[in-house]
Amino acid sequence: MADVEGAAQRLLRALNENQAHDREGAEVEPGEQEAHDAGLRPGSPLYRAAVWWLLDKGALVPDREANARARNAAGAQHRDFAFRFTRRGLDMLRGVTGEAGESCPQERGQH
């Protein structure tokens, strides 16, 4: 498969530039514009893998409240999921990470 980490980092950058604007906890919904800005096709295997990579690394977390509201809205099956931008995601954009994508020492033990 193509470079998932690179695709994820481009998607994270696009989400920040278009929606989060360096705000920890900002609600973001990856969409066509962010996919395009990251050089991805919405819904493609690489796009989905990039979103999962960001979730796995803690750059994004599901926004449970927004997703619950969307499930109760008409046409919800056609909507994307909402996420929250985390401190970890902001740090990743700034290049504040340890080796192999591990969290930096000051982040360890914080949740």
C-alpha positions as CSV (number, residue, x, y, z in Angstrom):
1,M,0.0,0.0,0.0
2,A,1.1,3.6,-0.6
3,D,2.6,5.7,2.2
4,V,-0.1,5.8,4.8
5,E,1.9,7.9,7.2
6,G,2.6,10.5,4.6
7,A,-1.0,10.6,3.5
8,A,-2.2,10.9,7.1
9,Q,0.2,13.8,7.8
10,R,-1.1,15.6,4.7
11,L,-4.7,15.0,5.8
12,L,-3.9,16.2,9.3
13,R,-2.3,19.4,7.9
14,A,-5.4,20.0,5.6
15,L,-7.8,19.5,8.6
16,N,-5.8,22.0,10.6
17,E,-5.6,24.6,7.9
18,N,-9.2,24.3,6.8
19,Q,-11.0,23.7,10.2
20,A,-9.0,23.4,13.4
21,H,-6.8,26.5,13.0
22,D,-4.3,25.3,15.7
23,R,-7.1,24.9,18.3
24,E,-6.8,21.8,20.5
25,G,-10.3,20.2,20.8
26,A,-11.6,21.8,17.6
27,E,-14.3,19.7,15.9
28,V,-13.2,18.6,12.4
29,E,-15.0,16.6,9.7
30,P,-12.7,15.2,7.0
31,G,-14.4,16.0,3.7
32,E,-13.8,16.4,0.0
33,Q,-11.8,19.6,0.4
34,E,-9.4,18.1,3.0
35,A,-9.0,14.9,0.9
36,H,-8.2,17.0,-2.2
37,D,-5.8,19.2,-0.3
38,A,-4.0,16.1,0.9
39,G,-3.9,14.6,-2.6
40,L,-6.3,11.8,-1.6
41,R,-9.6,10.6,-3.1
42,P,-12.4,10.6,-0.5
43,G,-13.4,7.1,0.6
44,S,-10.4,5.5,-1.1
45,P,-8.5,2.8,0.8
46,L,-5.6,5.1,1.3
47,Y,-7.9,7.9,2.6
48,R,-9.5,5.5,5.1
49,A,-6.2,4.1,6.2
50,A,-4.9,7.7,6.8
51,V,-7.9,8.5,9.0
52,W,-7.4,5.2,11.0
53,W,-3.6,6.0,11.3
54,L,-4.5,9.5,12.8
55,L,-6.9,7.8,15.2
56,D,-4.4,5.1,16.2
57,K,-1.7,7.8,16.8
58,G,-4.0,9.9,18.9
59,A,-3.9,12.9,16.5
60,L,-7.7,12.7,16.3
61,V,-10.3,11.3,18.6
62,P,-14.0,10.6,17.8
63,D,-16.4,13.4,18.7
64,R,-19.0,11.2,20.4
65,E,-21.5,14.1,20.9
66,A,-21.4,15.3,17.3
67,N,-21.6,11.7,16.0
68,A,-24.6,11.0,18.2
69,R,-26.4,14.1,16.9
70,A,-25.6,13.1,13.3
71,R,-27.0,9.6,13.9
72,N,-30.3,11.2,15.0
73,A,-30.5,13.5,12.0
74,A,-32.2,12.8,8.8
75,G,-29.8,11.5,6.1
76,A,-27.2,10.7,8.7
77,Q,-26.1,7.6,6.8
78,H,-24.6,10.0,4.2
79,R,-22.5,12.0,6.6
80,D,-18.9,11.6,7.6
81,F,-17.8,11.2,11.2
82,A,-16.7,14.1,13.3
83,F,-13.5,14.1,15.3
84,R,-11.7,16.4,17.7
85,F,-8.2,17.6,17.1
86,T,-5.9,16.7,19.9
87,R,-2.7,18.2,21.5
88,R,-1.0,15.2,20.0
89,G,-2.2,16.2,16.5
90,L,-1.0,19.7,16.9
91,D,2.4,18.4,18.2
92,M,2.7,16.1,15.2
93,L,2.2,19.1,12.9
94,R,5.0,20.9,14.7
95,G,7.2,17.9,14.5
96,V,7.2,17.4,18.2
97,T,7.4,13.6,18.3
98,G,9.9,10.9,19.4
99,E,11.3,8.1,17.3
100,A,8.9,6.1,15.2
101,G,6.0,8.4,16.0
102,E,6.1,7.8,19.7
103,S,5.0,10.5,22.0
104,C,7.6,12.9,23.3
105,P,8.6,12.5,27.0
106,Q,6.5,15.4,28.3
107,E,3.3,13.7,26.8
108,R,3.8,10.3,28.4
109,G,1.4,9.5,31.2
110,Q,-1.0,12.4,30.3
111,H,-4.5,11.6,29.3
